[in-house]
Amino acid sequence: MGKFDKLLDKLQKSANDRDAGAAKQKCPKKKTPALYVIVVRGDTGDAVSGVKVDISKPTNQSPSTNGDGEIKVDPAKVGEHHVKVALTTDQQKKFAAPPPLSASVAKGQTTVLPFLLEPLPKLLVEVEDLDGKKPLDGVRVRAGRLPELTSKGGKADFEGVPAGKYLVTVTVAKPLETKVEVFNRGVSLQVFEPGYTISWEVQLPYGESLTYKVVVAKVRAVEFILADEGTDRPIEGARLYAKLPGGAKAIGVTDNLGCARITFSQDGKVEIERIEMRDDGSVVKMETR
């Protein structure tokens, strides 16, 4: 038996004991009705204190739950009642308001109503500069139709949002070129997309706290221009085999303007180890920019 079941069973036992005592009363006026309410967390089953509950006419009261998450309106008044939880502004940031309930309160009987407060999910997006290994500020983060946040201290914290599916979009200010990788709990979720905006979908269930880490790295680039030394005619289709900083290899192919562009992610020297091209008698002249 979980916490919620134990708390509800305890309150129901209290109601049964009360009704048994009321049944023994000989005077009809002493056989009054009662209305009991219990409010607990939907995820853990723990009681929630300090929650206001509006009880409609004919009883017409607005008590708050005690330390056991209980409200006992005794006596109540006979008749149909509409009962709803009225969360404060701070409570609305933590919980989703449960739907209201209706109940008929009868003479000499105790009606028990349980309410479950589902904790709102939390979404945290952390942004880090790969080069400096430091939190990155000024990055725009949007989750669905929620107000856009700008990272501060490397964090965009969407705390207490409605449960559901969200399209998360991260937009990085243009720093030459940008490579973005997204990690969820240390596991790669999505690899580099061209451009400066990356998006992914996330399902936020009640009670969940999800953290996504976005690592932003500037990509260095060098362009090699190949042309015929005698005519300055661009050489198209040449393959440049490059050794990059850190020892990685890359191949650049010249376009119709004789330009081959090679990108890399570390500072350092790019070495062209060899050039392959059609043998058309051209004498190669290579420039960089």
Secondary structure as GFF3:
##gff-version 3
##sequence-region A 1 289
A	DSSP	alpha_helix	3	23	.	.	.	ID=ss1
A	DSSP	three_ten_helix	28	30	.	.	.	ID=ss2
A	DSSP	beta_strand	34	41	.	.	.	ID=ss3
A	DSSP	beta_strand	52	55	.	.	.	ID=ss4
A	DSSP	beta_strand	70	73	.	.	.	ID=ss5
A	DSSP	beta_strand	79	86	.	.	.	ID=ss6
A	DSSP	alpha_helix	89	92	.	.	.	ID=ss7
A	DSSP	beta_strand	95	96	.	.	.	ID=ss8
A	DSSP	beta_strand	101	105	.	.	.	ID=ss9
A	DSSP	beta_strand	110	119	.	.	.	ID=ss10
A	DSSP	beta_strand	122	129	.	.	.	ID=ss11
A	DSSP	beta_strand	134	135	.	.	.	ID=ss12
A	DSSP	beta_strand	140	143	.	.	.	ID=ss13
A	DSSP	beta_strand	149	150	.	.	.	ID=ss14
A	DSSP	beta_strand	155	159	.	.	.	ID=ss15
A	DSSP	beta_strand	164	171	.	.	.	ID=ss16
A	DSSP	beta_strand	178	184	.	.	.	ID=ss17
A	DSSP	beta_strand	187	190	.	.	.	ID=ss18
A	DSSP	beta_strand	197	204	.	.	.	ID=ss19
A	DSSP	beta_strand	209	218	.	.	.	ID=ss20
A	DSSP	beta_strand	220	228	.	.	.	ID=ss21
A	DSSP	beta_strand	239	243	.	.	.	ID=ss22
A	DSSP	beta_strand	249	253	.	.	.	ID=ss23
A	DSSP	beta_strand	259	264	.	.	.	ID=ss24
A	DSSP	beta_strand	271	276	.	.	.	ID=ss25
A	DSSP	beta_strand	284	288	.	.	.	ID=ss26
###
